[in-house]
Amino acid sequence: MARIFSGIQPSGELHIGNYLGAVKNWVTLQHTAESIFCIVDYHAITGSYKPDLLRARRRDMALGLLAAGIDPAVSTLFVQSDVPEHTELAWIFNSVTPLGELERQTQFKDKSQRMESVNAGILTYPILQAADILLYRADRVPVGEDQLQHLELSRVIARRWNAEFARDDDFFPEPQPVLTPTRRIMGLDGQAKMSKSMGNTIGLLESPEEIWSKLRPAVTDPKRIKKTDPGTPEVCNIYHLHKAFSPPATVEHVAVQCSTAGWGCIDCKKVLAESMESELVPIRARAAALRDDTAGVDGALAAGADRCRTLARETMRGVRERMGFD
């Protein structure tokens, strides 16, 4: 059976961009392959943060993932810092990764241009990502299109390390992407990817009232000024959210009503809110139950970390032997 690995930063509560862009796909994939999902808290410290807030966000993220449908009975969920081999392997991979490969990473260029002082972690972030994946010798990684370059670097690192230290057996597989069915999720501003730092998100566990307060003013087709103006659904972010949350018949009806000016944008948003509510009600109910089950959440994370430590130690024994440390 194929082994899947994917990670998510502990930014606090999941938002619908996280859910549609990654987690909903994980929930499906966990039943098709051996699946390991990680809350990557080491990645989260490349920016400024407060320790107490990091602890709370890790907890919120774990609760959200479990509520969204990650099942510890069929997959593995753990916190990255509970398995120290992640950083050990990342340091080893530093020794086979050309500096130029890191400097060419699009995300490094984008982030470094917005920062006055760039810490080394921003540059070497994709090396830790490669270590996260290859520590478990995963051969498939669910990713969005914006992560394909980082995954390609993971393959480069695996190839270079194998060529140097494992000539007779390709110890590390070259992980292949599993593209998320729902591609890039734009924020409610219609200008950038949905992100908490941009303030353009809807929380997965927010109440119907909170969701509507954000949906109501959300950007739609910029050329549709009046209710009587025909719209172009394909350029409207609300329409793309319909495609993620609404049944196919509703999506088709929305497209017709928009393009013929049968509905105004508020009408379209009201139907979207109803579709979202149908999917989010059971998630909110599971989250409420999990908040009262501290032992259950802690137990799931502890069991996941135990299993991953066993796998990580096995990998590192092979790495150390091939590199001359054992």
Backbone hydrogen bonds, N-H to C=O, Kabsch-Sander energy under -0.5 kcal/mol:
donor,donor_aa,acceptor,acceptor_aa,energy
4,I,2,A,-0.5
4,I,34,E,-3.6
5,F,140,R,-1.7
6,S,36,I,-1.8
8,I,38,C,-2.4
11,S,9,Q,-1.8
16,I,202,I,-2.6
19,Y,15,H,-2.3
20,L,16,I,-2.8
21,G,17,G,-2.5
22,A,18,N,-1.8
23,V,18,N,-1.9
24,K,19,Y,-3.2
25,N,22,A,-0.5
26,W,22,A,-2.0
27,V,23,V,-2.4
28,T,24,K,-1.1
29,L,25,N,-2.8
30,Q,26,W,-2.5
31,H,28,T,-1.4
32,T,29,L,-2.4
33,A,29,L,-1.4
34,E,2,A,-2.0
36,I,4,I,-2.3
37,F,76,T,-3.5
38,C,6,S,-2.2
39,I,78,F,-2.5
40,V,8,I,-1.7
40,V,38,C,-0.9
41,D,39,I,-1.7
44,A,40,V,-0.8
45,I,41,D,-0.5
45,I,42,Y,-0.9
46,T,43,H,-1.3
47,G,44,A,-0.8
54,L,50,K,-2.4
55,R,51,P,-2.2
56,A,52,D,-2.0
57,R,53,L,-2.7
58,R,54,L,-2.3
59,R,55,R,-1.8
60,D,56,A,-2.6
61,M,57,R,-2.6
62,A,58,R,-2.3
63,L,59,R,-2.5
64,G,60,D,-2.5
65,L,61,M,-2.5
66,L,62,A,-2.3
67,A,63,L,-2.5
68,A,64,G,-2.2
69,G,65,L,-0.7
69,G,66,L,-0.8
70,I,65,L,-2.4
74,V,71,D,-2.0
75,S,71,D,-2.0
76,T,35,S,-2.3
78,F,37,F,-1.7
80,Q,39,I,-2.4
82,D,79,V,-1.9
83,V,80,Q,-2.0
86,H,83,V,-1.8
87,T,84,P,-0.7
88,E,84,P,-1.4
89,L,85,E,-2.6
90,A,86,H,-1.8
91,W,87,T,-2.0
92,I,88,E,-1.8
93,F,89,L,-2.6
94,N,90,A,-1.3
95,S,91,W,-0.6
95,S,92,I,-1.4
96,V,93,F,-1.4
97,T,93,F,-0.6
97,T,94,N,-0.6
101,E,98,P,-0.7
102,L,98,P,-1.1
103,E,99,L,-2.3
104,R,100,G,-1.3
105,Q,102,L,-1.3
109,K,105,Q,-2.1
110,D,106,T,-2.6
111,K,107,Q,-2.6
112,S,108,F,-2.8
113,Q,109,K,-1.5
114,R,110,D,-0.6
114,R,111,K,-1.1
115,M,112,S,-1.0
119,N,117,S,-0.7
122,I,119,N,-1.3
123,L,119,N,-0.8
124,T,120,A,-2.5
125,Y,121,G,-0.9
127,I,124,T,-1.3
128,L,124,T,-1.6
129,Q,125,Y,-2.0
130,A,126,P,-2.1
131,A,127,I,-2.2
132,D,128,L,-2.6
133,I,129,Q,-1.9
134,L,130,A,-3.0
135,L,131,A,-2.2
136,Y,133,I,-0.9
137,R,134,L,-1.3
138,A,133,I,-1.7
139,D,3,R,-1.5
140,R,3,R,-1.7
141,V,176,Q,-2.4
143,V,178,V,-1.6
147,Q,144,G,-1.9
148,L,145,E,-1.2
151,L,147,Q,-2.1
152,E,148,L,-2.3
153,L,149,Q,-1.8
154,S,150,H,-1.7
155,R,151,L,-1.8
156,V,152,E,-2.1
157,I,153,L,-2.8
158,A,154,S,-2.4
159,R,155,R,-2.5
160,R,156,V,-2.6
161,W,157,I,-2.8
162,N,158,A,-2.5
163,A,159,R,-2.2
164,E,160,R,-1.8
165,F,161,W,-3.0
166,A,161,W,-0.5
166,A,162,N,-2.2
169,D,166,A,-0.8
171,F,169,D,-2.1
176,Q,139,D,-2.4
178,V,141,V,-2.4
179,L,177,P,-0.5
180,T,143,V,-1.8
183,R,181,P,-0.8
186,M,184,R,-0.7
187,G,192,A,-3.4
188,L,200,N,-2.1
190,G,187,G,-1.9
194,M,185,I,-2.9
198,M,195,S,-0.9
199,G,195,S,-0.7
199,G,196,K,-1.1
200,N,195,S,-1.3
204,L,14,L,-2.9
206,E,203,G,-1.3
211,I,207,S,-2.6
212,W,208,P,-2.5
213,S,209,E,-2.1
214,K,210,E,-0.9
214,K,211,I,-0.8
215,L,211,I,-2.6
216,R,212,W,-2.8
218,A,215,L,-1.5
219,V,188,L,-2.5
224,R,221,D,-1.7
225,I,223,K,-1.2
229,D,226,K,-1.7
231,G,258,C,-2.5
235,V,232,T,-1.8
236,C,233,P,-2.0
237,N,235,V,-0.5
240,H,236,C,-1.4
241,L,237,N,-1.8
242,H,238,I,-2.0
243,K,239,Y,-1.9
244,A,240,H,-0.9
245,F,241,L,-2.0
246,S,242,H,-3.3
250,T,247,P,-0.5
251,V,247,P,-2.3
252,E,248,P,-2.4
253,H,249,A,-2.1
254,V,250,T,-2.8
255,A,251,V,-2.2
256,V,252,E,-2.0
257,Q,253,H,-2.7
258,C,254,V,-2.6
259,S,255,A,-2.5
260,T,256,V,-1.6
261,A,258,C,-1.2
262,G,257,Q,-1.9
263,W,257,Q,-1.6
268,C,264,G,-1.8
269,K,265,C,-2.3
270,K,266,I,-2.3
271,V,267,D,-1.8
272,L,268,C,-1.9
273,A,269,K,-2.7
274,E,270,K,-1.7
275,S,271,V,-2.2
276,M,272,L,-2.9
277,E,273,A,-2.2
278,S,274,E,-1.8
279,E,275,S,-1.2
280,L,276,M,-2.6
281,V,277,E,-2.1
283,I,279,E,-0.5
284,R,280,L,-2.7
285,A,281,V,-2.1
286,R,282,P,-2.2
287,A,283,I,-2.3
288,A,284,R,-2.2
289,A,285,A,-1.9
290,L,286,R,-2.3
291,R,287,A,-2.0
292,D,288,A,-0.8
292,D,289,A,-0.6
293,D,290,L,-1.5
297,V,293,D,-2.0
298,D,294,T,-2.7
299,G,295,A,-2.5
300,A,296,G,-2.0
301,L,297,V,-2.1
302,A,298,D,-2.5
303,A,299,G,-2.6
304,G,300,A,-2.0
305,A,301,L,-2.5
306,D,302,A,-2.4
307,R,303,A,-2.2
308,C,304,G,-2.4
309,R,305,A,-2.6
310,T,306,D,-1.7
311,L,307,R,-2.0
312,A,308,C,-3.0
313,R,309,R,-2.6
314,E,310,T,-1.7
315,T,311,L,-2.1
316,M,312,A,-2.7
317,R,313,R,-2.0
318,G,314,E,-1.5
319,V,315,T,-2.2
320,R,316,M,-2.9
321,E,317,R,-2.1
322,R,318,G,-1.9
323,M,319,V,-1.7
324,G,320,R,-0.9
324,G,321,E,-0.6
325,F,320,R,-2.3
326,D,320,R,-1.1
